[in-house]
Amino acid sequence: MVVRKDQLEASLREENKLIESGKLKEDSPLDVSEKFSELCEACRRGDLKSCQETITTEGVNINARDRFDYTPLILASLCGHYEVVQLLLESGALCERDTFQGERCLYNALNDRIRNLLLSYDYSKSTDPLQPLAAHITSLLTREQPQTSDLSVATAPEVFNLHKFILSARSPYFHKKLCAAPETANWRIPAAIPPQAFDIAIRYIYLGEIPRDIGGGPGTGFTEDEVLEGIDKISRHLEIRSLWDSILQIDDRRLARQHRQDEVSRGQRQIESWFRGNVLKHKIVTDTTKAGDIRWDRHNGIYADVLLRADEPSYVEEASAINERLGPLPVKETIGTLSGIPVGPTSHVSRSPSRTRAAQKSVLFPVHRAMLLRSEFFLTMFSSHFKEAQNTEHLQIIPIDCSPDVLEAVLIFLYTEKAEISLEIAIDVLFAADLLLIDKLKQRAAVVISTLGNGSMLQKLPQVNPDWREPEPEVIEIYDVIRAGWLTRVPRLEEFAARYFAYRLEFYIDEEDFADLIRESAGRITGRQETDSIELLDELRFEDAGIEDMMAEDAAKSTEHNHSDIANPAYTRINAEASSNLLNEVDANRDVDAGIKRAFNTAQAESQIRTLDGEIAGDEFAGDAINYQILLGKIDSLLDKLRLDA
């Protein structure tokens, strides 16, 4: 149906009134804050690391717009930063085709790769990044196996199997009641309260959507008005007044959708606050030798039903790792870090115990099986007949093969949907997520790892950029990144590592580690034949696919320029003579100091573009073309050395 102009204008006026009154939020509000400006600037530059840190730690609205009416997604798309666009979309950035900002984003995308990525994110996929958390919590109401509930609430027709920690986090009433009597296992709802009203209230607490049909009517024992009155009473009794507001807005789709998003965000914050104030606050740090003797009563004040244990790396393990890296003596001194392990001395590290050395520590986290079920690993474990799935007087202790910091990052994700991962532990989190079968956390860890090198593929050489400085050592090695991508089957990391090597190939091509990596890549093909390609080299060549065309174009331009010089030899000769005469005239008339002349000549020499073999190139493009051929030759030599054919 076509809407008349006056109806459309009236609708827009009503919408503006709701926005001005604060009842309705604008999809892309104006944001001139410093943090949002930093995010926009990072999107322009393609600084993936800054974008990721700003989104996860600063809590900015990534769908806001700056004073020039640009959203971060539009800026990243316009400037051609694919990884930044992908990060924004995964974090909830909007690109709805039927909206002005969405069409702008698609129209301004720099290339088809980014445009196709934008089109692949439909509205429902991009608007609510917390939906997986909300869906899991809601599913706990109907999940029969494995059994994770610890409170039964009876109404006239049915029994609700609930979870104390969720009720305590979401409802102040339940929080006070359960704090006073944490051992409570059964409750009964007064018969005067319609069960339909209690069902809607519980679904709301569990982040479920409010049904448009609230129940009541013939055959139910309650009229619709009585159910509504019951909802009003129970929302006041449980101190969740936002439930009644949602009931009042259920007929306005936009207001209902906004209220739903706000409530899911509020629920996430409440659960996160409860998690930090109870689970993390009550974690136990003890000597590893004593960790197995911990006894935690099943009836406890934070309603935990299992303990997860993570051990700090032992000194012997660290020494073994260092000695394995150092290899046979003698070993040259290594500056900086190697996979996060400081390496300095040329001698091996002693593995002998020391009386002064601190004992190895373990950390035990009191957690809830209901949240661990988000991991397929724990879902299978708790659904089995293994001892970890059995209820005992004291909580079962389940060891997890990772460090305490990594396990804490995993738990934060399972409880809050937040990926608080530093670059130092990102690879370890990736392996832990792979072990625990948490695919979304694997992808989040891969995003963090992709910020290596500041998330930029541009690396100017010293002779190209006069302000170039030796970059600080990275906290993780790119070799570890690509191997982690292979082991955990994350294509994103393999592609990132290939791009990283392709843009910095001159720094790695002569390293023995790079040769080992090529050999390892070749060995990944089972029963490899001489005619088979090498995976890593294919990816490197793919990333450099456009270089040859660019070189050919530059060569054509250079040839055309040379031809014009040949066609006008007098012009070239006159200019050379004029320059020489000018310098002589300056020398004669101004008596230029010899030191100044030497400084001028030195500066002129330093500004010249040199290739990887030390030769002087005509300009930056010519230098790139020569360097490209040099690197191709080095790759061929490397393959000959390794006796590989690709």
Secondary structure, DSSP 8 states (H G I E B T S, - for coil): ----HHHHHHHHHHHHHHHHHTSS--SS-B---HHHHHHHHHHHHT-HHHHHHIIIII---TT-B-TTS--HHHHHHHHT-HHHHHHHHHTT----TTSHHHHHHHHH-SSHHHHHHHHHS-HHHHH-TTHHHHHHHHHTTT--SS----EEEE-SS-EEEE-HHHHHHH-HHHHHHHHH-TT--EEE--TTS-HHHHHHHHHHHTT----S----BTTTTB-HHHHHHHHHHHHHHTT-THHHHHHHTTT-HHHHHHHHHHHHHHHHHHHHHHIIIIIITT-EEEEGGGGGG---BSS-TT---EEEEEE---HHHHHHHHHHHH-SS------SEETTEE---SS----S--TTS---EEEEEEE-HHHHTTSHHHHHHHTSSSGGGS--SB--EEE-SS-HHHHHHHHHHHHHS-----GGGHHHHHHHHHHTT-HHHHHHHHHHHTTGGGG------TTT-TT-------SS-HHHHHHHHHHHT-HHHHHHHHHHHHHTHHHHTT-HHHHHHHHHHHHTSTT--TT---HHHHHHHHHTHHHHHHHHHHHHHHHHHHHHHHH-HHHHHHHHHHHHHHHHHHHHHH---HHHHHHHHHHHHHTSEE-TTS-EESSHHHHHHHHHHHHHHHHHHHHHHHT---
